[in-house]
Amino acid sequence: MAYLDHVINYLGAITIEGLFLPFEEDLDAITRAEPAVRDLGRKLVQAIHEKPGNVQQKAIIRDNQLFFQSIIRENKTTRPEEYQRWVRMGWISEIR
C-alpha cells in the first residue's frame, strides 16, 4: 500500500487509509469484510467532498510540483505547450 500511496502522491493526489484483503483459501473472506469495505467506501466519498488536508502528503506533492516547475521553466522555449498548460492549471506562475 505504501508504494501505491507514493505513486498517487507523485501524481498530485492525497490518499486515505486502505484495505488489504488476502483471499488465499478463504472464499468467505470477502463476505466477512463487507462491513469494512462499505465503511471505506463512505470514507472515500467523504474525502472527495471534504478534501482532507494531510500535511505530510501535501508537502510531498508540493516538493514534486516545485521540482517539475524548474524543469518546465528550463524547457519553456523548447516545450511551450507544456509550459502554457502548467500556467493555465495554476501550477506555475508565468515568468516574464
C-alpha positions in Angstrom: 0.0 0.0 0.0 2.9 2.4 0.7 4.1 2.1 -2.9 0.6 2.9 -4.3 0.3 5.9 -1.9 3.6 7.2 -3.1 2.6 6.9 -6.7 -0.7 8.6 -6.1 1.0 11.5 -4.2 3.5 11.7 -7.0 0.6 12.3 -9.4 -0.7 15.1 -7.1 -3.5 13.4 -5.1 -4.0 12.8 -1.4 -4.6 9.2 -0.3 -6.7 7.9 2.6 -6.4 4.7 4.5 -6.7 1.5 2.5 -7.9 -2.1 2.9 -6.0 -5.3 2.3 -7.9 -8.5 1.9 -6.0 -11.7 1.4 -8.2 -14.4 -0.1 -5.9 -17.4 -0.3 -8.0 -20.5 0.6 -10.7 -18.4 2.4 -13.5 -17.8 0.0 -15.7 -16.3 2.7 -13.2 -13.5 3.5 -14.9 -11.1 1.1 -18.2 -11.7 2.8 -16.8 -11.1 6.2 -15.0 -7.9 5.0 -18.2 -6.3 3.6 -18.7 -4.0 6.6 -15.1 -2.8 6.4 -15.4 -2.3 2.6 -18.6 -0.3 3.0 -17.0 1.8 5.7 -14.0 2.5 3.5 -16.4 3.5 0.7 -18.1 6.0 3.0 -14.7 7.4 3.9 -13.7 7.7 0.3 -16.9 9.7 -0.6 -16.4 11.9 2.5 -12.7 12.5 1.5 -13.8 13.5 -2.1 -16.3 16.1 -0.7 -14.2 17.4 2.2 -10.7 17.2 0.5 -8.7 16.2 3.6 -5.5 18.1 4.4 -2.8 15.6 5.1 0.1 17.9 5.8 2.8 15.3 5.1 1.3 14.3 1.8 0.7 17.9 0.8 4.4 18.6 1.4 5.4 15.7 -0.8 3.1 16.9 -3.5 4.4 20.5 -3.3 8.0 19.3 -3.4 7.2 17.4 -6.6 5.5 20.4 -8.1 8.5 22.6 -7.3 10.8 20.1 -8.9 8.8 19.9 -12.1 8.3 23.6 -12.2 12.0 24.0 -12.5 12.1 21.5 -15.4 9.1 23.2 -17.1 10.7 26.6 -16.8 14.1 25.4 -18.1 12.3 24.0 -21.2 9.9 26.9 -21.7 11.2 27.7 -25.2 11.6 24.1 -26.4 8.2 22.9 -25.0 6.0 26.0 -24.9 2.7 24.0 -24.9 3.6 22.2 -21.7 4.7 25.5 -20.1 1.4 27.1 -21.0 -0.6 24.1 -19.8 1.1 24.4 -16.4 0.3 28.2 -16.3 -3.3 27.5 -17.2 -3.6 24.9 -14.5 -2.2 27.3 -11.9 0.8 25.0 -11.2 3.3 27.6 -12.2 3.4 31.4 -12.3 4.2 32.9 -15.7 7.7 34.5 -15.7 8.1 37.5 -17.9 
